[in-house]
Amino acid sequence: MLGLALLLGGCAMSPEQLAYRQRLERGFATPDDYQHFRTPDAQQLKLDAAARDILPRSATSLDRELMVAAGAGNAEQIKKLVQEGAHANATDDWGNTPLLRAVQSGNVESVHLLLNEGADVNGRDAALSPLGAATLLGYTRVAELLIHSGADVNVLDKNDQTPLMTAVKLNRLMMAGLLLDAGANGAVRFSNGENLLALAVNQNFPDMLDLLLRHGLDPNLADANGLTALYWAEYLQRPELAQRLLAAGADPARAHVKILESRAYDNGEF
């Protein structure tokens, strides 16, 4: 969170100024505050704008209209409501923001408009970040825009999964490639201990396996049980996948592990 000290160019805050900042951020600043702190007009406008844009707020009726317009991908209505004072970072009772709703609509123009209005590209308290939602729904152009706008490609959802984990699970090749190109961490594990290479083998996703290997994932990367993707390719009798792993440098010796040494995965978890 930006503090008043940053907004005032780095000067230190007194306790009174700190309290003033908190009132500004909550929308409770009074004319007496303005007189007491003698903030110049231009500086006051900067403070007000920053406090308004940085922090979320509970949705007003105008904000709720913005949520509806964003969910419908209605860019013209979004523009109108923002001009009338609707807040680009308002949240509803579930932590959804207008940006998240726009992402869910798949409308690139609406997403772009809200980002230009200062919407937080990484969302707030919803189960999914905007990028996570775009990945889940397969909206590659929306995801590309979010990444270009600074979205965290390794952000976790409430299931502790990154967008890349979702893309691999759903076999979304373009999305996975986009995320990997943007620096997404490929050496992640699901809560059951499975890694991305093992998932691609277990789900029989040869193209996804190739994509992960081309982006430099270690073919000898082990899961939580010490088992590699090559182990699973041989165990599941998928010689084509095994050959791809071997060609990428997988160690054959790492595949010869007794299945009894491992624990079962919870395949019922999404």
N, C-alpha and C positions, 0 to 999 in steps of 0.2 A: 504494500500500500504506500502511495506517495504521501509524504508528510508535508506539513506547512513549510518546514525548513527548506525542502527541495523546491517547493513552488515559489518561495521567496528568494531563491538563488543561493541557498545554502546557509542562511543565517540560523542561529540556534533559536529554539523555542523556549519561551518561559512557560510556567504552568498555565498562566492565563491564555497564552496563545494556543497551547495544546488543547485546552478546553474549547477555545474558539474554533479550532480546526474540527473537533469532534461535532460541535453544533452545526458547522457548515456541512459536514459530511452527512449528517442526519436531516438536514433541511430545516434546522431550528434556529439559525442565526437571526438576530434581531437588528433593527436600526441602531439600538444602543451599542451593539457590538461594533458596528461600522464606525460610529463616532469615537468609541473608546480606543480602537486600534488605529484610527486615522489612516486606513488603507487607501492609497490613491485609486481613482476610478478604474484605470486600466488594470491595476494589480488585483482589485476586487473582482473584476470580471474574470480574470484568470483563475483566481481562487475558487469562485463559484462554479465555473465550468469544470475545473479539475475535480472538485468534490462531487459534482453531479455525474461526471462521466466515469470516474474510476470505480465507484461503489454501486452495487446492486441495490434495488429497493423493492419492496413489495408492490405488486402491480396495482395501479389505479384503474379506473374504468377505461381511460384512454389507453393505458398500457395493455389492458386485456384486449381491446380492439386491435392493437398492434400485434398481439400474439395470434389472433385469428387471421389477420391479413398475412402475417408471415407464414403461418401454417398452410395457407391457401396459395402461397407463392405469388401474392398480388403486389407486385413492385410499386405500382402507382399508388395504391392505398397505403402502403408502407411509407412512401415518401410524404404523402399528405399528413399522416398521423404524426410522423416525426417532426414535421414543420409545425404542427399544432402543439407539440410539447410531449409527445409520448417518449418514453425512456428506452433507449436501445439496450440497456442492461437491466431492465426490470426482470423480476422473477415471479413465477406463479407459485402455488403451494407445493409443487413438486420439484421446484428448483429449475424448471425450464426457462430459457430465455427466448426472446424473439429470434435470435440467431439460430438457436437449436431448432426451433420450429421451422425456420426457413430452410435449414439444411435438410430437414425431414421431408420438406416439400420437393426437394430436388431442383428448385428454381435458382439458377446461378445468379441472375440479375438481382433477386431479392437478397441473396447472401452478400453479394458485392455491395449493395446499397447499405445494408446494416453494418458491415465492416467499415465502410466509409464514415458512418455515423458514430464510430467509436465502440461498436460492440466488441466484447471480450472474446477473442478468437478461441480461447480455451474453455469457455463456458463457466458455469458456477457449480451448483450442487446437484445437478441431475445425474442419473445413473451413467449416462454417456456424455462424453465431450462432443462438440460439433464434429470433430474429425472422426471420432469413434462412430457417430451416427452415420456419417457419409460412407464410412467403410462398411458398416453393417448393411446399409441399403444399396451399396454398389454404385454410388454417385461419384464417379471418378473425377469429373470436371469440378464438382463442388470441392472434393478433397484437394485437388490441385490448387484451387483458389485459396483454401484455408491454409495449406502449407506455405504458399507464396506469401500469405499474410502473417506468417510467424507461428502457426499452430505447432504445438509440441507433438512430435511424431511418436514419442514414447509415453504419452500420457496414459495413465491407467484408468479403466472404468471401475465400477463398484465390484466387479468380479476379478479385479486385479489382472485384467487382460489389456494388452496394448492393441492399437488398431492393426498392426501387422499380424498379431496372433489371430485376430478375427478374420483378416483377409485370407490367411493360410487355411484356417478352418473351413471357410466357405469356398475355397479354391478360386478366389478372385485374383487372377494373374495380373491384370493391369494395375489393380489397386496395390497388390503386394509389391510389384515392381516400382510403382510410384513412391511408396513408403520407404523401400530399401534405398532408392536413389536419393531420398531426402535424409538418409542417415538413421533410419529406424534400426534398433538393436535386434539382430537376428539370434542372439545367443540367450533367448529368454525361455522360461519354462512355464508350463501351465501348472495349476495347483496340484495336479496329479503327478507331476514330475516329468511329463512328456515334453520334449523339445520340438522345434519346428520341423527338423529333418525327419524325426521319428513319426511325427504326425503325417507328413506327406507320404511316407512309406506305408504307414498303417491304413491310411485312407485311399491308397493307390492313386496318388496324384503325381504322375511322372513329370508333367510339365512344371508343376510347382516345385518339385524336387530339383529339376534342372535350374529353375530360376534362382532358388536359394543357393545352390552350389555356385552358379555364375556370379552371384553377388558376394562370394567369398566366405560363406559359412563353412566352418571346419567340418569335413566329412566324418571326423572321428569324435565329434561332440557327443558326449554321453548324456543319457537321461539321469533321473534321480537314482536309478537302480544300477548305474554304471553300464547300461546297455546302449550300443550305438545304433544308428539307422541301418547299418549293414547287418547287424545282428537281426534286426526285425525283418529286413528284406529276405534274408536266408530262412528265418523261422517261418515266415508267411509264404515261402516259396514264390518269391517274385524276382526271378533271375534278371529280368530287364532292369529293375531298379538297383539290384545288387551290382550289375555291370556299370551302371552310371556312377554309383558311389565309388567303386574301385577305380574307375577312370579319373575320378576327382581326387584320388589319393587316400581313400579309406584303407585302413590297416586290416587285412584279413584276420590277423590274430585276435583283433578286438571283437570279432564276431563269434568266437567260440567260447560262449559263456553258457553255463547251465541255466535253463529257464527256472529251475527251482530256487536259484539265488535271487530272483527278482520277486517283487510283489505285484499284484494285479493292478491294472489301471482302473479307475472309475470311469468307464466309457459312457456312463449315463449323464455325465456333466457336460453342459454345453461349453 
